[in-house]
Amino acid sequence: MKLILWYNNLMPSFLRTGLLCLLALIMNFLTVFIFYDALHLPLFLDTIFTVAATFYLGLLPGLFVSLAYNFLNSLIWFFHNGVLDPFIFLYSICGILIVFSTWIFARNKDEFKISFSITLLYLLLIALLSSFLTVISSGIIDYFHMRYVNIPDMMSPIKKFTESFLHQRFPLLAACILGQIPVSFTDRMVTTFAGFGVYKLCEKYLGRR
């Protein structure tokens, strides 16, 4: 409790924002480690705290968390796994689109408080819009990824779906986009609602921004 009071009353605003961005970044990596690496859940779940940062802090902090995550993830793949894959960082485009599609609605926070049904509707709209943008952008990146570099095992859930469409003689681009739908749609639904939940906790314990 004393730490929260110190955070709210004594820490300058820009330091508070920077600290929360850093925590969001760390929590994104921790979430991926727990649910994907350890529990082998076939979802990425790497944007829960990016969504929360966008809701609570705004567009620029959300973009920072998203870009920083993808940049550091690329470095981890290089130094830890020995994989030099320039396409990994290109998935930051998906993160940017997720932040923008979240911010379009999140900037009008007061409308989320009209009623539970309105909140639910906005979250569904965010999830559907970000899912559509993620499916298209990731599918296009996967298309070039599969043509020039073998997609790493980290993306095996999507890769398996893509290969199943290829076995049905779909063109590669169509297979890459269609293969994104099951995982990306589910991931966007979970991360959007979970990110909003984290935002509400921040608002409750850290105050409104």
C-alpha positions as CSV (number, residue, x, y, z in Angstrom):
1,M,0.0,0.0,0.0
2,K,2.8,2.4,0.8
3,L,4.4,1.6,-2.5
4,I,1.2,2.5,-4.3
5,L,0.9,5.8,-2.3
6,W,4.5,6.6,-3.2
7,Y,3.8,5.8,-6.9
8,N,0.7,8.0,-7.0
9,N,1.9,11.0,-4.9
10,L,5.7,11.3,-5.3
11,M,6.8,9.8,-8.6
12,P,6.8,12.2,-11.6
13,S,4.3,11.4,-14.3
14,F,6.8,10.5,-17.0
15,L,8.6,8.1,-14.6
16,R,5.3,6.5,-13.7
17,T,4.6,6.0,-17.4
18,G,8.0,4.6,-18.0
19,L,7.8,2.2,-15.1
20,L,4.4,0.9,-16.2
21,C,5.7,0.4,-19.7
22,L,8.6,-1.6,-18.4
23,L,6.3,-3.7,-16.2
24,A,4.0,-4.3,-19.1
25,L,6.9,-5.5,-21.2
26,I,8.2,-7.8,-18.5
27,M,4.7,-9.2,-18.0
28,N,4.3,-9.9,-21.7
29,F,7.4,-12.0,-21.7
30,L,6.4,-13.7,-18.4
31,T,2.9,-14.5,-19.8
32,V,4.4,-16.1,-22.9
33,F,6.8,-18.1,-20.8
34,I,4.1,-19.5,-18.5
35,F,1.3,-20.2,-21.0
36,Y,3.2,-20.9,-24.2
37,D,6.6,-22.2,-23.3
38,A,5.7,-24.0,-20.0
39,L,2.1,-25.0,-20.4
40,H,2.3,-25.4,-24.2
41,L,-1.0,-23.6,-24.8
42,P,-1.4,-23.1,-28.6
43,L,-1.8,-19.3,-28.3
44,F,0.8,-16.5,-28.2
45,L,-0.9,-14.3,-25.5
46,D,2.0,-11.8,-25.9
47,T,-0.2,-8.7,-26.1
48,I,-2.3,-8.8,-22.9
49,F,-0.2,-6.1,-21.2
50,T,0.2,-4.2,-24.5
51,V,-3.6,-3.9,-24.6
52,A,-3.7,-2.9,-21.0
53,A,-1.0,-0.2,-21.5
54,T,-2.9,1.2,-24.5
55,F,-6.1,1.4,-22.4
56,Y,-4.4,2.9,-19.3
57,L,-1.5,4.9,-20.7
58,G,-2.5,5.8,-24.3
59,L,-1.4,5.3,-27.9
60,L,2.4,6.1,-27.6
61,P,3.1,3.9,-24.6
62,G,1.1,1.1,-26.2
63,L,3.2,1.4,-29.3
64,F,6.4,1.5,-27.3
65,V,5.5,-1.7,-25.4
66,S,4.6,-3.5,-28.6
67,L,7.7,-2.4,-30.6
68,A,10.0,-3.1,-27.6
69,Y,8.6,-6.6,-27.1
70,N,9.1,-7.5,-30.8
71,F,12.6,-6.0,-30.9
72,L,13.7,-7.8,-27.7
73,N,12.0,-11.0,-28.9
74,S,14.1,-10.9,-32.1
75,L,17.3,-10.5,-30.1
76,I,16.3,-13.4,-27.8
77,W,15.8,-15.6,-30.8
78,F,19.2,-14.6,-32.1
79,F,21.3,-14.9,-28.9
80,H,19.4,-17.7,-27.1
81,N,18.3,-19.9,-30.0
82,G,20.9,-19.0,-32.6
83,V,18.2,-18.1,-35.1
84,L,18.9,-15.1,-37.3
85,D,15.5,-14.5,-38.9
86,P,14.7,-11.0,-40.1
87,F,11.0,-11.9,-40.5
88,I,10.5,-12.2,-36.8
89,F,10.7,-8.4,-36.2
90,L,8.2,-7.9,-39.1
91,Y,5.5,-9.3,-36.9
92,S,5.8,-6.0,-35.0
93,I,3.5,-4.7,-37.8
94,C,0.8,-6.9,-36.3
95,G,1.5,-5.4,-32.9
96,I,1.2,-1.9,-34.2
97,L,-2.1,-2.7,-35.8
98,I,-3.4,-4.2,-32.6
99,V,-2.4,-1.1,-30.6
100,F,-4.1,1.2,-33.1
101,S,-7.3,-0.9,-33.3
102,T,-7.4,-0.9,-29.5
103,W,-6.7,2.8,-29.2
104,I,-9.5,3.8,-31.6
105,F,-12.0,2.6,-29.1
106,A,-10.0,2.9,-25.8
107,R,-9.5,6.7,-26.2
108,N,-13.2,7.1,-25.3
109,K,-13.0,5.4,-22.0
110,D,-16.2,7.0,-20.6
111,E,-18.3,5.2,-23.1
112,F,-17.2,1.9,-21.6
113,K,-18.9,2.9,-18.4
114,I,-22.4,3.4,-19.9
115,S,-23.3,-0.2,-19.2
116,F,-22.0,-3.7,-19.1
117,S,-23.4,-4.5,-22.6
118,I,-21.8,-1.5,-24.1
119,T,-18.4,-2.5,-22.6
120,L,-18.9,-6.0,-23.9
121,L,-19.8,-4.7,-27.4
122,Y,-16.7,-2.4,-27.5
123,L,-14.4,-5.2,-26.5
124,L,-15.9,-7.5,-29.1
125,L,-15.4,-4.8,-31.7
126,I,-11.7,-4.4,-30.7
127,A,-11.2,-8.1,-30.7
128,L,-12.8,-8.5,-34.1
129,L,-11.0,-5.6,-35.7
130,S,-7.6,-6.5,-34.3
131,S,-8.2,-10.1,-35.3
132,F,-9.0,-9.2,-38.9
133,L,-5.9,-6.9,-39.1
134,T,-3.7,-9.6,-37.5
135,V,-4.9,-12.4,-39.7
136,I,-4.3,-10.3,-42.9
137,S,-1.0,-8.8,-41.9
138,S,0.4,-12.0,-40.3
139,G,-0.8,-14.1,-43.2
140,I,1.1,-11.9,-45.7
141,I,4.2,-12.0,-43.6
142,D,3.9,-15.8,-43.2
143,Y,3.6,-16.0,-47.0
144,F,7.1,-14.4,-47.5
145,H,8.4,-16.2,-44.4
146,M,7.5,-19.6,-45.8
147,R,8.9,-18.8,-49.2
148,Y,12.3,-17.6,-48.1
149,V,12.8,-18.9,-44.5
150,N,11.5,-22.0,-42.7
151,I,9.0,-20.8,-40.0
152,P,10.4,-21.7,-36.6
153,D,8.7,-24.2,-34.3
154,M,7.5,-21.4,-32.1
155,M,4.8,-20.8,-34.7
156,S,3.9,-24.5,-35.1
157,P,0.1,-24.0,-34.3
158,I,-0.3,-21.6,-37.2
159,K,2.1,-23.6,-39.3
160,K,0.1,-26.8,-38.9
161,F,-3.1,-25.0,-40.0
162,T,-1.3,-23.4,-43.0
163,E,0.0,-26.8,-44.1
164,S,-3.4,-28.4,-43.8
165,F,-4.7,-25.8,-46.3
166,L,-1.7,-26.4,-48.5
167,H,-2.6,-30.1,-48.6
168,Q,-6.0,-29.1,-49.8
169,R,-4.2,-27.4,-52.7
170,F,-4.9,-23.8,-51.6
171,P,-2.5,-21.2,-53.0
172,L,0.3,-20.4,-50.5
173,L,-1.0,-16.8,-49.7
174,A,-4.5,-18.0,-49.2
175,A,-3.3,-20.9,-47.0
176,C,-1.2,-18.5,-44.9
177,I,-4.1,-16.1,-44.3
178,L,-6.7,-18.9,-43.6
179,G,-4.2,-20.7,-41.3
180,Q,-4.0,-17.6,-39.2
181,I,-7.7,-17.5,-38.4
182,P,-8.1,-20.1,-35.7
183,V,-5.2,-19.1,-33.5
184,S,-5.2,-15.4,-34.2
185,F,-9.0,-15.0,-33.6
186,T,-8.9,-16.9,-30.3
187,D,-5.7,-15.1,-29.2
188,R,-7.2,-11.7,-29.9
189,M,-10.4,-12.5,-28.0
190,V,-8.5,-13.7,-24.9
191,T,-5.9,-10.9,-24.9
192,T,-8.4,-8.1,-25.5
193,F,-10.6,-9.1,-22.6
194,A,-7.7,-10.0,-20.3
195,G,-5.9,-6.7,-21.2
196,F,-9.1,-4.8,-20.4
197,G,-9.2,-6.6,-17.0
198,V,-5.6,-5.6,-16.3
199,Y,-6.5,-2.0,-17.2
200,K,-9.4,-2.0,-14.8
201,L,-7.2,-3.3,-12.0
202,C,-4.7,-0.5,-12.7
203,E,-7.4,2.0,-12.6
204,K,-8.7,0.7,-9.3
205,Y,-5.4,0.5,-7.5
206,L,-3.3,3.2,-9.3
207,G,-6.0,5.7,-10.1
208,R,-7.4,7.0,-13.3
209,R,-5.0,8.5,-15.9
